[in-house]
Amino acid sequence: LAVTVDRKKAAWFGVSTVQIASAVRNAFEGSMAGTFRYGGKEYDIHVRYAKEYRNSVLSLNSLTVEGKDGTAVPLSSLAAVSYQSSAGVIKRQDLTRGVEVWADFKGEVNNKSDILADIDRKIKAMDIPAGYRVGKGEGGQVQDESTRFLIQAFIVALFLIMIVLIAQFGSFSDPAIIIFGVFLSMGGVFWGYALTGQTFVVIMSGIGCIALAGVAVNNCIVLVDYTNKLIKDGIPWQKAVIESGKVRLRPVLLTAVTTVLGMIPMAMGVSFDIHSFSVQVGSEQSEFWKAFAWAMIYGLSFATVMTLVVVPTFLHLKHRFIHRNQNKILEDLRLKVDDDAAAMDPAGVGKPGAVRTE
């Protein structure tokens, strides 16, 4: 019920809008008249209309307000009472009052991003009055905050992995090759979702990508570390790279296959209820974890295959570059020694070529 005060009539009777508002509030909400002490405790005393009068429009119209000279003026002579629609809850966003419009996608809808983009385009095309704006609600904010958090967490995870690898290998080239395997796994996740037409769930798929960063580096570490070990044992680097791929092929494949097989029940929504000792398929919680499992499966499968090809290739390029630089340095040093020897023995009596270089 809206009480609209007629200011001219109120001024005629000598009544202010504050008096009218106070009279309505005191009659229906109550006002504190004092306190009552009983048993060592104080209780507030509120005075208001009885319940049968608080729910009556007639009682509201017959409410009297004290005017000038102490006369009682009925509210119907000072204001108009009318029915109006009102929001049950007033919501504010960034200290601005707002109205929330909520909707959900149908179960068979997969192109949710296209629909959201179409909604944004239509909102931008609307002629919105000044002082009004249309934006994302709490759901959109939560998604944006989750995306930022997961990106930051992924960067921190890569940073920590890089620190450990640098401390372990004592160089930057080997950790860089291993970290590249993480990006191969990320590519596998996106390719898997794109080819199967599944929806990339920001939170759970993002958590799967972060967990995948710690799993995908294992295969790369195995190949790089074993190659370095063979080279230290005196095996030529060309043979060491090939031998490392042969020897470590089986453990790399077994590690990936066992992990993928362990994720399949979660991806298929199969769970076991320990209370009833029964197998459940498609439970509510399984739908929540499917995105995590599929991210691990796609990323690890793609990264394993690519690791067996890309990592040995990078190791070959690295050691070939190092070998060429070493040969160039030795050749420059040999030429310098020969020139120095020739300068010391201009008659050519000595044998510059016999000078040993290390």
C-alpha positions in Angstrom: 0.0 0.0 0.0 1.4 3.4 -1.0 0.4 6.4 1.0 0.7 9.5 -1.2 0.5 12.7 0.8 -1.5 15.7 -0.6 0.9 18.5 0.4 -1.6 21.3 -0.1 -4.2 19.7 2.2 -1.5 18.8 4.7 -0.3 22.4 4.8 -4.0 23.6 5.2 -4.4 21.4 8.2 -0.9 22.3 9.5 0.4 18.7 9.3 3.9 17.9 8.0 4.8 14.8 6.0 7.0 13.7 8.9 4.0 13.7 11.2 2.0 11.6 8.8 4.8 9.1 8.3 5.4 8.8 12.0 1.6 8.2 12.7 1.5 5.4 10.1 4.7 3.8 11.3 3.7 4.0 15.0 0.2 2.5 14.2 1.4 -0.4 12.2 5.0 -1.0 13.2 4.8 0.3 16.7 6.7 2.8 18.8 8.6 2.3 22.0 6.7 3.7 24.9 9.0 2.7 27.7 10.5 -0.3 29.6 9.1 -2.8 32.0 11.3 -4.3 34.7 10.5 -7.8 36.0 12.7 -10.3 37.7 15.8 -8.1 37.4 15.4 -7.8 33.6 14.1 -4.9 31.5 11.7 -5.4 28.6 10.8 -2.9 26.0 7.2 -1.8 25.7 5.9 -1.3 22.1 2.5 0.2 21.4 0.7 -0.3 18.1 -2.7 -1.2 16.7 -4.2 -4.6 17.4 -3.6 -7.3 14.8 -7.2 -7.1 13.4 -6.7 -3.4 12.7 -3.2 -3.6 11.2 -4.4 -5.6 8.2 -7.3 -3.3 7.3 -7.2 -0.6 4.7 -10.2 1.0 6.4 -8.2 1.3 9.6 -5.4 3.0 7.7 -7.8 5.5 6.1 -9.4 6.3 9.5 -6.1 6.8 11.2 -6.0 10.3 12.7 -3.1 12.7 12.7 -2.9 15.6 15.1 -3.2 18.9 13.3 -2.9 22.5 14.4 -4.8 23.5 17.5 -4.8 19.8 18.5 -7.5 18.8 16.1 -7.5 15.1 14.9 -7.4 14.9 11.1 -8.2 11.6 9.4 -5.5 10.2 7.0 -8.0 10.0 4.2 -8.3 13.8 4.3 -4.5 14.2 4.0 -3.3 11.4 1.6 -4.5 8.9 -0.9 -3.9 5.1 -0.2 -3.4 3.0 -3.3 -2.2 -0.5 -4.3 1.2 -0.7 -6.0 3.6 -3.5 -7.0 6.8 -3.6 -5.0 10.0 -5.7 -4.9 10.0 -8.2 -2.1 13.8 -7.8 -1.7 15.8 -4.7 -2.6 19.2 -5.8 -4.0 22.1 -3.5 -4.5 25.3 -4.0 -6.5 28.2 -1.7 -6.0 26.0 0.6 -3.8 23.5 0.8 -6.7 20.0 -0.5 -6.6 19.4 -3.3 -9.1 16.9 -5.8 -10.4 18.0 -9.3 -11.2 16.7 -11.3 -14.1 17.5 -15.0 -13.9 17.2 -17.7 -16.5 18.8 -21.1 -17.3 19.7 -23.0 -20.4 17.8 -26.0 -21.7 19.4 -29.3 -21.1 20.1 -29.9 -24.8 21.8 -26.6 -25.4 25.5 -26.9 -25.9 26.5 -23.6 -27.6 26.0 -21.5 -24.4 28.9 -19.1 -25.2 27.2 -18.2 -28.5 23.9 -17.5 -26.7 25.6 -15.3 -24.1 27.4 -13.4 -26.9 24.1 -12.9 -28.7 22.5 -11.6 -25.5 25.4 -9.1 -25.1 25.0 -7.9 -28.6 21.3 -7.4 -28.2 21.8 -5.5 -24.9 24.3 -3.2 -26.6 21.8 -2.5 -29.3 19.1 -1.5 -26.8 18.3 2.2 -26.2 18.8 2.2 -22.4 17.8 5.4 -20.6 20.4 7.5 -18.9 21.3 6.3 -15.4 20.5 2.7 -16.2 22.9 -0.1 -17.2 22.6 -3.8 -17.9 25.4 -6.1 -16.7 26.3 -9.5 -15.5 24.8 -10.6 -12.2 26.4 -12.6 -9.4 26.8 -15.7 -11.5 28.8 -13.9 -14.1 30.9 -12.3 -11.5 31.6 -15.6 -9.8 32.6 -17.1 -13.2 35.0 -14.2 -13.9 36.5 -14.3 -10.5 37.0 -18.1 -10.8 38.6 -17.7 -14.2 41.1 -15.1 -12.9 41.9 -17.3 -9.8 42.5 -20.4 -11.9 44.8 -18.5 -14.3 46.8 -17.1 -11.5 47.0 -20.5 -9.8 48.2 -22.1 -13.1 50.9 -19.4 -13.4 52.0 -20.0 -9.8 52.1 -23.8 -10.4 54.3 -23.4 -13.5 56.6 -21.1 -11.5 57.0 -23.6 -8.6 57.6 -26.4 -11.1 60.2 -24.4 -12.9 62.1 -23.6 -9.7 62.2 -27.3 -8.7 63.4 -28.3 -12.2 66.1 -25.6 -12.3 67.4 -26.7 -8.9 67.4 -30.3 -10.0 69.0 -30.1 -13.5 71.1 -27.0 -12.9 70.3 -25.4 -16.2 67.5 -23.6 -18.0 67.3 -25.6 -21.2 66.1 -28.9 -19.7 63.4 -27.3 -17.6 62.2 -25.3 -20.6 61.8 -28.5 -22.6 59.9 -30.1 -19.7 57.6 -27.1 -19.2 56.8 -27.3 -22.9 55.2 -30.6 -22.2 52.7 -28.8 -19.9 51.6 -26.6 -22.8 51.2 -29.7 -25.0 48.8 -31.1 -22.4 46.8 -27.9 -22.4 46.5 -28.1 -26.2 45.2 -31.7 -25.8 42.5 -30.5 -23.4 41.2 -27.8 -25.8 41.5 -30.1 -28.8 39.6 -32.8 -27.0 36.7 -30.6 -26.0 36.6 -29.1 -29.5 36.5 -32.4 -31.3 33.9 -34.0 -29.0 31.7 -31.0 -28.8 31.7 -31.0 -24.9 31.4 -27.9 -22.8 34.5 -26.5 -21.2 33.4 -26.0 -17.5 35.5 -23.1 -16.3 35.9 -24.2 -12.7 36.2 -28.0 -12.9 38.0 -28.1 -16.3 40.4 -25.4 -15.0 41.2 -27.4 -11.9 41.8 -30.4 -14.2 44.3 -28.3 -16.2 46.2 -27.3 -13.1 46.3 -30.9 -11.8 47.4 -32.0 -15.3 50.4 -29.6 -15.1 51.9 -31.7 -12.3 51.2 -35.0 -14.0 52.3 -34.2 -17.6 55.8 -33.2 -16.5 56.6 -36.7 -15.2 57.0 -38.2 -18.7 59.2 -35.3 -19.8 61.4 -35.6 -16.7 61.9 -39.3 -17.2 63.1 -38.8 -20.8 65.3 -35.8 -20.1 66.9 -37.2 -17.0 67.7 -40.6 -18.5 69.2 -38.9 -21.6 71.5 -36.8 -19.4 72.5 -40.0 -17.5 73.5 -41.8 -20.6 75.5 -38.9 -21.8 77.3 -38.7 -18.5 78.1 -42.5 -18.9 80.0 -41.7 -22.1 77.4 -42.6 -24.7 77.3 -40.2 -27.7 74.4 -37.8 -27.5 72.8 -39.0 -30.7 72.7 -42.6 -29.4 71.7 -41.4 -25.9 68.6 -39.6 -27.2 67.5 -42.6 -29.2 68.3 -45.1 -26.5 66.4 -43.0 -23.9 63.3 -43.0 -26.1 63.5 -46.8 -26.5 64.1 -47.6 -22.8 61.6 -45.2 -21.4 58.8 -45.8 -23.9 57.2 -48.6 -21.8 57.1 -46.7 -18.5 55.8 -43.5 -20.1 53.0 -45.4 -21.8 52.1 -47.4 -18.7 52.0 -44.3 -16.6 49.7 -42.5 -19.0 47.4 -45.5 -19.6 47.0 -46.3 -15.9 46.1 -42.7 -15.2 43.6 -42.5 -18.0 42.0 -45.8 -17.1 41.6 -44.6 -13.5 39.8 -41.5 -14.7 37.3 -43.3 -17.0 34.8 -44.2 -14.2 34.7 -40.6 -13.1 34.3 -39.4 -16.7 31.5 -41.9 -17.3 29.7 -40.9 -14.1 30.1 -44.3 -12.5 30.4 -44.3 -8.7 30.0 -46.8 -5.8 27.8 -46.1 -2.8 29.5 -47.6 0.3 26.3 -47.3 2.4 24.2 -49.5 0.1 27.1 -51.3 -1.6 25.7 -50.5 -5.0 27.0 -49.0 -8.3 25.5 -45.7 -9.3 25.6 -44.2 -12.8 24.9 -40.6 -13.6 24.5 -39.3 -10.0 24.3 -35.5 -9.3 27.8 -35.3 -8.0 29.2 -37.3 -11.0 28.0 -34.6 -13.4 30.0 -32.1 -11.5 33.3 -34.0 -11.7 33.0 -35.2 -15.3 34.6 -32.0 -16.7 37.6 -32.6 -14.4 38.1 -36.2 -15.5 37.7 -35.5 -19.2 40.3 -32.6 -19.0 42.8 -35.1 -17.5 42.0 -37.7 -20.1 42.3 -35.5 -23.1 45.4 -33.6 -21.9 47.4 -36.6 -20.7 46.6 -38.7 -23.8 47.6 -36.0 -26.2 50.7 -35.0 -24.1 51.9 -38.5 -23.9 51.9 -39.1 -27.6 53.5 -35.7 -28.3 56.0 -36.0 -25.6 57.5 -39.2 -27.2 58.0 -37.2 -30.4 58.6 -33.6 -29.3 60.9 -34.0 -26.3 63.5 -36.3 -28.1 63.4 -33.8 -31.0 64.2 -30.9 -28.7 66.9 -32.9 -26.9 68.4 -33.6 -30.3 68.4 -30.0 -31.3 69.8 -28.9 -27.9 72.7 -31.3 -27.9 73.4 -30.6 -31.6 73.6 -26.9 -30.9 75.9 -27.6 -27.9 78.1 -29.9 -30.0 78.5 -27.4 -32.8 79.4 -24.6 -30.4 82.0 -26.9 -28.7 83.5 -27.8 -32.1 83.6 -24.2 -33.1 85.3 -23.2 -29.9 87.9 -26.0 -30.2 88.6 -25.1 -33.9 89.1 -21.5 -33.0 91.4 -22.5 -30.1 93.4 -24.9 -32.4 93.9 -22.2 -35.0 95.0 -19.7 -32.3 97.5 -22.2 -31.0 98.8 -22.9 -34.5 99.2 -19.2 -35.1 101.1 -18.6 -31.9 103.4 -21.6 -32.6 104.1 -20.3 -36.1 104.9 -16.9 -34.7 107.4 -18.4 -32.2 109.1 -20.5 -34.9 109.1 -18.4 -38.0 111.7 -20.7 -39.6 109.3 -23.6 -39.5 111.7 -25.8 -37.6 109.1 -26.8 -35.0 105.9 -28.6 -35.6 103.0 -26.4 -34.8 100.6 -29.1 -35.7 101.9 -31.3 -32.9 100.7 -28.8 -30.2 98.1 -30.5 -28.1 94.9 -28.6 -27.3 92.4 -29.5 -24.6 
